[in-house]
Amino acid sequence: MKKMKLALLTLLCGASLAVMTGCGNNQAASAAGEIDKLTIVQMPDENNPDAGTKNEDFRSAMAEELGLEVEELVGAEYSVGIEAMKSGKLDVLLVSPMSYYQAKKVAGVEPLVTTTSMGEEEYRTVFIVGKDDTETQTLADLEGKTFAFVDPASSSGYMFPKAKLVNELDLDTDQLENPDYFFKTVAYSGKHDSSIMGVIKGDYDAAAVAGQTIPQLIEAGIIEEDDVRVIGETDVIPNACFVIRADLPQEMKDKIKEFYLNYANEDYFETMYGSKDVRFIEAKDEDYAIVEEMVATLNIEEAE
């Protein structure tokens, strides 16, 4: 029986582009067969010292279950991963809700798995101000403030909070980020924790960040509980999901999905997702329909 070569990408936005460029050895990974190695591209988590060990546990278990050699590499930006999938150099990719929409349009991917919620709190974006700001109470009060989004490619750090502002305050989506339209200035911090620290230090008057980031930083002792104050939030955001190339052999796609759905290492989920009760569940296209509504609201051009 011929082995198959599969590239699995687990990444977050903002790593080096050069790494993904260097892992384009997967042209042989086609529906015709001839796949001899599974390549997992992981994004290193510098704030999580146990992540490397748990990823190795996951990699080892997958290799044993699928009967393939598994190699782990470093990740890149969402857009690079999507292009790699389009060109047949990558087969499985972890994407944000916004990047799921782009990956579906650009690379014709299929949803694979997502995760159950991390703890009791649902995934939302929150709007924050510093603890010394007692005047800002609503989103309308943000007018004239310096404001930070995370990154234009981020769902929780850009798309959902921008749509919330546009819809609730009846703002012009094309002008929202222009200086002195609504905000005094708009910046992109690059990371959720950078936005939070920027508000605390006074670099920004306010910011939009993933709500779950704040308790994580508090638990890690990086910030105090009252360092920031929440003045608003978005609707619930779908969790990130793994997508898979549609033209892979169906048997292989089924085996990969089955591995994810049956993976039950509590230490892994507690380390990587913050709760031992988190599990992988099947991802469905309809779960991300809200993203298309956001794209329409924000006049986001489809990636080519």
Steps between C-alpha positions, in 0.01 A plus 500: 500500500645837399549757773372853458662840555289754685579848628316608815518866599414634843574871501411839629537829319835677511784246468779513243403474134830338417420184694192416297687574178758247610254216560359476150606140441151359476420512129470123508212520744220452251185298473695258282692369805878495560492667841788384720524746788275711720636850566361690797578872494456639850510859619734521803327640807760702688256568784431130554815309608318164490362542147795333330473185711125470449532557125759223492256270682234587242743450208611163633146377553397608150800327342418176679129516416542584132808285442693789346821679580408835653729803484442824690599839357434866587198693370426816302219743429149386414527641147816299434336181622196558280719555194694184587174305511394650168823386337482151649796547737293481817208282596365591844490850645373656823318820410312779672134546402593778258781295350262203466288709267809601301636145490169368371483760224867487400601139557169310495561343840263291709439552874659228713476558876467782750501497881243518773494824699791570735329509837169668572571825315400515134743637245439873451691820436492756780567873477730620779626825648753564775409496869549875535247576226174548688323702231485245219194283568363405156627439148371843398735650761797369301462787255819704489709231673817330380400140429674170426381207295723191498544423130282535188521120457366433851138405563483590869758775474354678198208365301246439778575817700503716187164359390363565849608865483369548146159346574439640848626853436397525132855575386651487151702180477734647240584803712506352850878465510569845356644750753240731654202329338379332819820408680781749533737233364487126440797267549559125451690351791563159343402298810213499748731525799685788332171690472423437867845610613475800267181613674654447843812699407299777336613434143130465405191637670303188412526170313304199377637164616391139542325488836674182612843667472440720804448223761794311349730798561359547849555133585856523367565797729573733208218744576274578795126433491411870505762618248238520224124549492258346248248743346345279231514165321415332171270210428640149549781418255541148357816324617794457267483183293720264310434481126615233260568486127192369322701300244675275750398132492176461695641212701784721625265787580281264702799364694625847584158614621457183705835560670405853601155400623639215711798687644440529875831594663378724785849640565521610136168682506569663836837628377397604150141614559484582871262222602528124525134478395558645151476252212510506122158482335390491138506839327210585269483760228175646635673583829695769314215653299519809722842572350349557157260749656795681657684506169198664337463753782865600485536498120800268531641401164542134442861385477599380158 
